[in-house]
Amino acid sequence: MASDGQARLVARRRRPTAASGDPRADVDAIVRDLHALVAEAGLSLDAVESIGLSVPGPFDPQQGVLLKPPNLPGWNGVPIQAWMTSALGRPIAIDNDANAAALAEWRFGAGQGVHHMVYLTMSTGVGAGLVLDGRLYRGARGNAGEFGHIAVEPDGEHCACGMRGCLEAYVGGAAWTRRLRVVSPPTSAVIALAGGRQHITPEHLVAAAQRSDHFALTEFDRFNAYLARGVAAVAFALAPEMIVLGTIPTAAGERLCFEPLRQLVAEKLWPEISEGLRIVPAGLGDELADYAGVCVALEAPA
């Protein structure tokens, strides 16, 4: 996505992540996309002041290196900042994708005017970005907010990170997709909507649940129960004013996710923590990823 000095979107390009297992080839593809995007905006790279890139964690912001993100096979110790800078010759600002999305929702979306906000995403995995006292909090070595890997089930399901029982193993998009392709019964609308068991994604479950499919509704009960455990842990640890949920919960909406989730979370918290806590959907919709990149560029040192 390209934006002007007032953070207005002027061009955008989107494609699915298709990690090849060859990080250099994947970065080269990103560079080609960026060249095409700049040309589409009617600009040249010389006119670009800063490039913002959001990446999955864990990420070393001091070295600009990706440290074996669970959902990018082969990306272990990838010096993405050096590669991108060399290829583009422009300043490159990089941050964890959940941090970037948190900044976007705080500056331009649901979190405007809030001083203590947590953003949680459940796309491929589960990540979080923290805005505390009106500032992005990165923690030691830049890896704060990895709430996808708090344990919600002792000795539970295997997680892509190598541990067991992580929140991501129960509500992350990739883990849930794998589960649904195994446990969806032939009578469920989920399979029909997906056009076959091997094509099922959480989006098909959302669509089936909106049609009151019994299996889909039962799966959402399970999803909400595990998500509530994670959200309650976040609330006890940080006592935020607002928790913003993106991706799957936002797509599911109030009836399927937010209404039951708020009740489940309230039951797990002290009143002193739950009173005033707002659990809301992300506000930027399809433009969240675009504004995430913009916010990384805006946060870059002058």
C-alpha angles and dihedrals in degrees: 000000000000125000138179129237091281092054092251113151111244102167137005138187128184136184134162118269107256107175107197096196088250106097094191092055091047092051090048088055090052090051091052090050090051093051090051092048093051090049091048089055089054093246140116125229089249088067093053112101098189140357119215120203126183117203136180118261152286090066130162105220093188094058098026090234131142110226109209102299107207096233099045108072113213095015099121117144093349112174092215096161093055092045094049094045091050093048097046106027091217133108109279121202116191132185140163110283094237091051089050093050091047090054091048094052091044096049101035110007144042095330099059111138094013121123100194115040137154122200117201123189127193102188116120090337135355121272137163138207122201127211106185125175088356096304136095109257114212101169128208111340090359098279103115117133102043090143091147087079101052110115114254096165121035110236088354133146120338114260126212088243090066098254129101134242096019119159088241090061089062107033105019113112097236094048093045091049091054091049095048093051089058106037104035107115120230090244094058121103087226093081093045092049091049094048092236140001094266091060099051118129131169088262089067090050090052090051092048092048090051085058090052094249106176097223092046092050091049090051090051090053088055092046093050093047093055094040089052090057090054095043092049090052090051091049094050091048099046110013093215125186091228139019112199117201121202139189114008098024092045090051091047094052135197103318098046100036123000101048096049092037094055090052093048092048093047089054090057098047137073111251088243088063101036098046109095094007110134119203107193141163121258111271104210098067115185091359095061095097090048094052090044090064091045091053093051089054091046091052093053116113113260 
